[in-house]
Amino acid sequence: MPHLNKVATALSGGRAGEPGSRSPLSRLRIALTVFFALDGFMFAGWVVRIPAIKQQTGASASALGLALLGVSAGAVVTMVFTGRLCRRFGSHPVTVLCAVLLSLSIVLPPQTHSALTLGLVLLVFGAAYGGLNVAMNSAAVDLVAALRRPVISSFHAAFSLGGMIGAGLGGLVAGGLSPAVHLSLLTGLGLLVTALTGPRLLRHAAPVPERAEPERAEPDRAEPDRAEEDRAEEGAGTRKGTATVPGRLDGRTRRLVLLFGVIALCTAYGEGAMADWSALHLTQDLDATPGLAAAGYSLFALAMTAGRLSGTALLERLGQTRALVAGGVTAALGMLVGALAPTAWLALAGFAVAGLGLANIFPVAIGRAGALAGPGGVAAASTLGYGGMLLGPPAIGFLADWFTLPLALTTVALLAGAAALIGYSARNASAGPAESTRPADSARPADSARPAEPAHRPELARPADE
């Protein structure tokens, strides 16, 4: 796949003519990749033990949904403060600290015996999880800009791969180890990996990429075959650190940013539902064994990994709008099969299809919002996306109590279909409004004079879903 070639090139070092930058950046990239994989591995280890902990606490579906809200609530609240900590102390030390906290907090849920105490300890776990996602993504954004190559999705592929391995191993040990022993082992592993990899981050400051104006106008590195909407997205991304999109956004632009934020919300809702409820659906409704139930999230994570690794090729072939619509429709069909299938194996196939569909919707939505309104658009759309993660667990829980869990899971399909419909309705959003706001910004040179933006833009990343 083309993306894999780019990843391999980035791992080999920096740009030609800059041999001194090759080794430090490669070491930093490997270290960050390890932390992304560790984050996905730890989170998946917790996810596959949710059914056992539900039985241990005696919680109803709605009570469990409220308890699971603690993960999202702790993460969202902590994200604001983590950004400030990264600006003050640097993203590398904060990444290491949050990895330690995540490793220590994952052992807490098996020690609870009520939904209330479970929710309280999940606030701590969610705070560590959210802090680690913000810190390591901040470090990754700086590194991507310094490498000057679009390798950000490889980090998120590592998160998905870690989640797949964590869920798979969790399924293997679910029948023989109690949740307390299993998650205690994860604590030890997380601390060990952090102790081995953390010093590499602490020894090196975050790279400061060059973002001078002449570099953005180099015609020999432009991609002539990209769609106009992709160039608009790149234009917004490369302005980070030099000038921002003006605050005087017209009403139409604000509404379009809101639309892409809603698309992000629909995607995050589905990812959160799969993480928290897929294993329980397989065991409770389809009589799957604990090991087979764990495979639900594992297959979903594997499909997400494959979708993200092939995302660049997919976007180049279909364009952003068609890729978004196709992803939403695919995810909707997959979730309908996964929720309503009469057998566990057919449900597993549906979950895998849903993972392929959801893989690239969130990045496309955030990128389109950034093309319209720059960093402010990215922030607004991301906030709505996190709202979907916050809304998903309790909504599924209450719907499962009022109706059934399979019917509750069909809401993921409905929202994925809504994301496809909204994406199609905003198919012409990127180029027009984004270009219309640029001439008003006197602090920025006229974008119309530039033939194309370079393909190695720094990308703004969300926390690992993912």
C-alpha positions in Angstrom: 0.0 0.0 0.0 1.3 3.5 -0.7 0.9 4.6 2.9 3.2 1.8 4.1 5.9 3.0 1.7 5.7 6.4 3.2 5.9 5.0 6.7 9.0 3.0 5.8 10.6 6.1 4.2 9.8 8.2 7.3 11.3 5.5 9.6 14.5 5.6 7.6 15.1 9.2 8.5 14.6 12.8 7.6 14.7 14.6 4.3 17.6 14.3 1.9 20.5 16.5 2.8 19.7 16.4 6.5 21.6 13.4 7.8 21.9 14.8 11.3 18.2 14.8 11.9 17.8 11.2 10.8 18.7 9.2 14.0 17.0 11.4 16.7 13.7 11.7 14.8 13.6 8.0 14.0 14.2 7.1 17.7 11.5 9.5 18.8 9.1 8.0 16.3 9.7 4.5 17.5 9.2 5.6 21.1 5.9 7.4 20.3 4.7 4.4 18.3 5.3 2.2 21.4 3.2 4.5 23.6 0.4 4.6 21.1 0.4 0.8 20.9 0.6 0.5 24.7 -2.4 2.9 25.1 -4.5 0.7 22.8 -3.3 -2.5 24.5 -4.2 -1.3 28.0 -7.6 0.0 27.0 -8.5 -3.2 25.2 -7.4 -5.2 28.2 -9.9 -3.3 30.3 -12.7 -3.5 27.7 -12.7 -7.3 27.4 -13.2 -7.7 31.2 -16.3 -5.5 31.3 -18.7 -8.4 31.3 -16.9 -10.1 34.3 -16.8 -6.8 36.2 -20.5 -6.2 35.5 -21.2 -9.5 37.1 -18.9 -8.8 40.0 -20.6 -5.5 40.8 -24.2 -6.7 40.1 -24.9 -3.6 38.0 -27.8 -3.4 35.6 -27.3 -2.3 32.0 -28.2 1.3 32.8 -26.1 1.4 35.9 -23.2 0.0 34.0 -23.7 2.6 31.3 -23.5 5.4 33.9 -20.4 3.8 35.5 -18.8 3.6 32.1 -19.5 7.2 31.6 -16.7 7.8 34.1 -14.1 6.9 31.5 -15.3 9.4 29.0 -16.0 12.1 31.6 -12.6 11.8 33.2 -10.9 11.9 29.7 -12.8 14.9 28.4 -12.3 16.9 31.6 -8.6 16.1 31.7 -7.9 17.0 28.1 -8.2 20.7 28.8 -5.6 20.6 31.6 -3.3 18.2 29.8 -3.0 20.7 26.9 -1.8 23.4 29.4 0.6 21.0 31.0 2.1 20.1 27.6 2.6 23.8 26.8 4.3 24.4 30.2 6.4 21.3 30.7 6.5 19.7 27.2 4.5 16.8 25.7 7.2 14.2 26.3 7.3 14.4 30.1 3.5 14.5 30.3 3.2 11.5 28.0 5.5 9.4 30.3 3.6 10.6 33.5 0.2 9.8 32.0 1.4 6.3 30.9 2.5 5.6 34.5 -0.9 6.8 35.8 -2.8 4.7 33.2 -0.8 1.6 34.2 -1.5 2.2 37.9 -5.2 3.0 37.5 -6.2 0.0 35.3 -5.9 -2.3 38.3 -8.6 -0.4 40.2 -11.9 -1.5 38.5 -11.7 -5.2 39.7 -11.4 -4.0 43.3 -15.0 -2.5 43.2 -18.2 -4.2 44.1 -20.9 -1.6 43.2 -21.7 0.5 40.1 -21.0 3.7 42.1 -17.5 2.8 43.2 -16.8 1.5 39.7 -17.8 4.8 38.2 -15.6 6.7 40.6 -12.5 4.6 39.8 -13.2 4.8 36.1 -13.0 8.6 36.5 -9.4 8.1 37.5 -8.7 5.6 34.7 -10.4 7.9 32.2 -8.4 10.9 33.3 -5.1 9.0 32.8 -6.3 7.7 29.5 -7.4 11.1 28.2 -4.2 12.8 29.4 -2.1 10.2 27.6 -4.0 10.6 24.4 -3.6 14.4 24.4 0.1 14.3 25.3 1.2 11.7 22.9 -0.9 13.2 20.0 0.7 16.6 20.7 4.1 15.0 20.5 3.1 13.1 17.3 1.9 16.3 15.6 5.3 18.0 16.3 7.2 15.0 15.1 5.1 14.7 11.9 5.8 18.3 11.1 9.5 17.9 11.7 9.6 14.7 9.5 7.7 16.6 6.9 5.9 13.4 5.9 2.2 12.4 6.5 2.8 9.6 8.9 0.3 10.5 11.6 -2.0 7.7 10.7 0.7 5.1 11.4 0.6 6.1 15.0 -3.2 5.5 15.2 -2.7 2.3 13.3 -0.3 1.3 16.2 -3.1 2.2 18.7 -5.5 -0.1 16.8 -3.0 -2.9 16.5 -2.3 -2.6 20.3 -6.0 -2.8 20.9 -6.4 -5.9 18.7 -3.5 -7.7 20.5 -4.8 -6.6 23.9 -8.3 -7.9 23.1 -7.0 -11.1 21.7 -4.7 -11.9 24.6 -7.5 -10.8 27.0 -9.8 -13.3 25.4 -7.3 -16.1 25.7 -6.8 -15.5 29.4 -10.4 -14.6 30.2 -11.4 -18.1 31.1 -8.4 -18.8 33.3 -7.5 -15.6 35.1 -9.8 -13.4 37.2 -10.1 -9.7 36.2 -8.0 -8.7 39.2 -5.1 -10.9 38.2 -5.3 -10.0 34.5 -5.4 -6.3 35.0 -2.6 -6.5 37.6 -0.4 -8.1 35.0 -1.3 -5.3 32.7 -0.2 -2.8 35.3 3.2 -4.5 35.6 3.6 -4.7 31.8 2.6 -1.0 31.4 5.1 0.2 34.0 7.8 -2.0 32.4 7.3 -0.7 28.9 7.1 2.9 30.2 10.4 2.4 32.1 12.1 1.1 29.0 10.7 3.6 26.5 10.1 6.7 28.6 13.7 7.7 29.0 14.0 8.0 25.2 11.3 10.6 25.2 12.7 12.4 28.3 16.1 12.7 26.7 14.9 14.5 23.7 12.8 17.7 23.5 10.0 17.8 21.1 11.3 18.8 17.6 10.4 22.3 16.4 9.5 22.0 12.8 10.3 24.7 10.3 7.1 26.4 8.9 8.5 29.1 6.8 6.4 30.5 4.0 8.8 29.7 1.2 8.7 26.0 2.1 4.9 25.9 1.7 5.2 27.2 -1.9 7.7 24.7 -3.3 6.0 23.5 -6.5 8.2 20.4 -6.9 6.7 18.7 -3.9 3.1 19.5 -4.7 0.7 16.7 -5.6 -0.9 17.6 -8.9 -3.4 14.8 -8.9 -5.1 15.6 -5.6 -8.7 16.8 -5.6 -9.3 20.5 -4.9 -11.0 19.7 -1.6 -7.8 17.9 -0.5 -5.7 20.9 -1.3 -8.0 23.1 0.8 -7.6 20.8 3.7 -3.8 20.8 3.4 -3.8 24.6 3.2 -5.5 24.8 6.6 -3.1 22.3 8.1 0.1 23.9 7.0 -0.8 27.3 8.5 -0.4 25.9 12.0 2.2 27.9 13.8 2.3 30.8 11.3 -1.1 32.3 11.0 -4.6 31.3 11.9 -7.8 31.5 10.1 -9.5 34.8 11.1 -12.0 34.8 13.8 -14.6 36.6 11.6 -16.1 33.5 10.2 -19.4 33.9 8.4 -22.5 32.0 9.5 -22.3 29.5 6.6 -18.8 28.5 7.6 -19.8 28.1 11.2 -22.7 25.8 10.2 -20.4 23.7 8.0 -17.9 23.3 10.8 -20.8 22.2 13.0 -21.8 19.6 10.4 -18.4 18.1 10.3 -18.4 18.1 14.1 -21.6 16.1 14.1 -20.0 13.6 11.7 -17.2 13.2 14.2 -19.7 12.7 17.0 -21.5 10.0 15.1 -18.2 8.2 14.6 -17.0 8.5 18.2 -20.4 7.2 19.3 -19.9 4.0 17.3 -16.4 3.5 18.5 -17.4 3.9 22.1 -20.3 1.5 21.7 -18.1 -1.2 20.2 -15.5 -0.8 23.0 -18.0 -0.9 25.9 -20.8 -3.2 24.6 -19.7 -5.6 21.9 -18.3 -8.2 24.3 -21.4 -8.0 26.5 -23.7 -8.3 23.5 -21.9 -11.5 22.3 -22.0 -13.2 25.7 -25.5 -12.0 26.9 -27.5 -12.2 23.7 -25.6 -14.8 21.6 -24.3 -17.1 24.3 -20.7 -16.7 23.2 -17.8 -17.9 25.4 -15.7 -15.2 27.0 -12.9 -15.8 24.6 -15.1 -15.5 21.5 -16.8 -12.4 23.0 -13.4 -10.8 23.3 -12.8 -11.4 19.6 -15.6 -9.0 18.8 -13.5 -5.9 19.8 -10.4 -7.6 18.5 -11.8 -8.0 15.0 -13.1 -4.5 15.1 -9.7 -3.1 16.1 -8.0 -5.2 13.4 -10.4 -3.8 10.8 -9.8 -0.3 12.0 -6.0 -0.9 11.7 -6.4 -2.1 8.1 -8.6 0.8 7.2 -6.2 3.3 8.6 -3.2 1.8 7.0 -5.0 1.9 3.6 -6.6 5.3 4.3 -4.2 7.3 2.2 -4.7 5.1 -0.9 -8.5 5.2 -0.4 -8.6 9.0 -0.2 -6.4 9.4 -3.2 -8.7 7.0 -5.2 -12.1 8.1 -4.1 -11.7 11.7 -2.7 -12.7 12.8 0.7 -16.5 13.0 0.2 -16.9 9.7 -1.5 -14.6 8.0 1.1 -16.7 9.5 3.9 -20.0 8.5 2.4 -18.8 5.0 1.5 -17.4 4.6 5.1 -20.6 5.7 6.7 -22.7 3.3 4.5 -20.3 0.4 5.1 -20.3 1.0 8.9 -24.1 1.2 9.0 -24.5 -2.1 7.1 -21.9 -3.8 9.3 -23.5 -2.6 12.5 -26.9 -3.8 11.5 -25.5 -7.2 10.9 -23.5 -7.2 14.1 -26.5 -6.0 16.2 -29.2 -8.2 14.7 -27.3 -11.4 13.6 -28.7 -14.6 15.1 -25.2 -16.2 15.6 -22.0 -15.0 17.2 -19.9 -15.7 14.1 -22.1 -13.6 11.9 -22.1 -10.8 14.4 -18.3 -10.9 14.5 -18.3 -10.4 10.7 -20.6 -7.5 11.0 -18.3 -5.9 13.6 -15.3 -6.2 11.3 -17.2 -4.6 8.4 -18.2 -1.8 10.8 -14.6 -1.2 11.8 -13.6 -0.9 8.1 -16.3 1.7 7.6 -15.6 3.8 10.6 -11.8 3.8 10.3 -11.3 7.0 8.3 -14.5 9.0 8.9 -13.2 10.9 12.0 -10.0 12.0 10.3 -11.8 13.2 7.2 -14.3 15.1 9.2 -11.7 16.8 11.4 -9.6 17.6 8.3 -12.6 19.2 6.5 -13.4 21.3 9.5 -9.8 22.4 9.6 -9.9 23.4 5.9 -12.9 25.6 6.6 -11.8 27.3 9.8 -8.2 26.2 10.6 -7.3 25.2 14.1 -10.5 26.6 15.5 -12.5 24.4 13.2 -10.5 21.4 14.3 -11.0 22.2 18.0 -14.8 22.7 17.5 -15.3 19.4 15.6 -13.1 17.5 18.0 -15.1 18.7 21.0 -18.3 17.4 19.4 -16.6 14.2 18.6 -15.6 13.6 22.2 -19.2 14.4 23.1 -20.1 11.3 21.0 -17.8 9.2 23.1 -19.3 10.7 26.2 -22.9 10.1 25.1 -22.5 6.6 23.8 -22.0 4.4 26.9 -25.0 5.7 28.9 -27.3 6.0 25.9 -26.7 2.3 24.9 -27.2 1.3 28.5 -30.5 3.1 28.9 -31.8 1.9 25.5 -30.8 -1.7 26.5 -32.9 -1.5 29.6 -35.9 0.1 27.9 -35.7 -2.2 24.8 -32.9 -4.7 24.2 -29.2 -4.5 23.8 -29.3 -5.6 20.1 -31.9 -2.9 19.3 -29.8 -0.3 21.2 -26.7 -1.2 19.1 -28.7 -0.4 15.9 -28.4 3.3 16.9 -24.7 3.0 15.9 -25.9 2.1 12.4 -28.3 4.9 12.3 -25.7 7.5 13.3 -23.2 6.1 10.8 -25.8 6.4 8.0 -26.5 10.0 9.3 -22.7 10.7 9.0 -22.8 9.6 5.4 -25.8 11.7 4.6 -24.4 14.8 6.3 -21.0 14.3 4.5 -22.7 14.1 1.1 -24.7 17.2 1.9 -21.5 19.1 2.7 -19.6 17.7 -0.3 -18.7 21.2 -1.7 -17.8 22.7 1.6 -14.0 22.6 1.7 -12.9 24.7 -1.3 -15.4 27.4 -1.4 -15.8 28.7 2.1 -12.1 28.0 3.0 -10.9 30.1 0.1 -13.4 32.8 0.7 -12.1 33.5 4.2 -8.5 33.6 3.2 -8.2 37.0 1.4 -9.7 38.7 4.5 -6.7 37.7 6.5 -4.1 40.4 5.9 -1.5 38.5 8.0 -1.4 35.7 5.5 -0.2 35.8 1.9 -2.8 35.2 -0.8 -3.4 31.4 -1.1 -4.6 31.8 -4.6 -1.1 32.5 -5.7 0.1 29.1 -4.6 -0.2 26.3 -7.1 -0.7 23.6 -4.5 0.1 22.8 -0.9 2.9 20.3 -0.1 1.9 16.7 0.6 3.9 16.6 3.8 1.5 18.8 5.8 1.5 18.4 9.6 -1.8 16.7 10.5 -3.9 17.4 13.6 -4.6 14.1 15.4 -7.5 13.1 17.9 -6.9 11.0 20.9 -6.6 7.0 20.4 -10.3 5.3 19.5 -10.1 4.4 18.1 
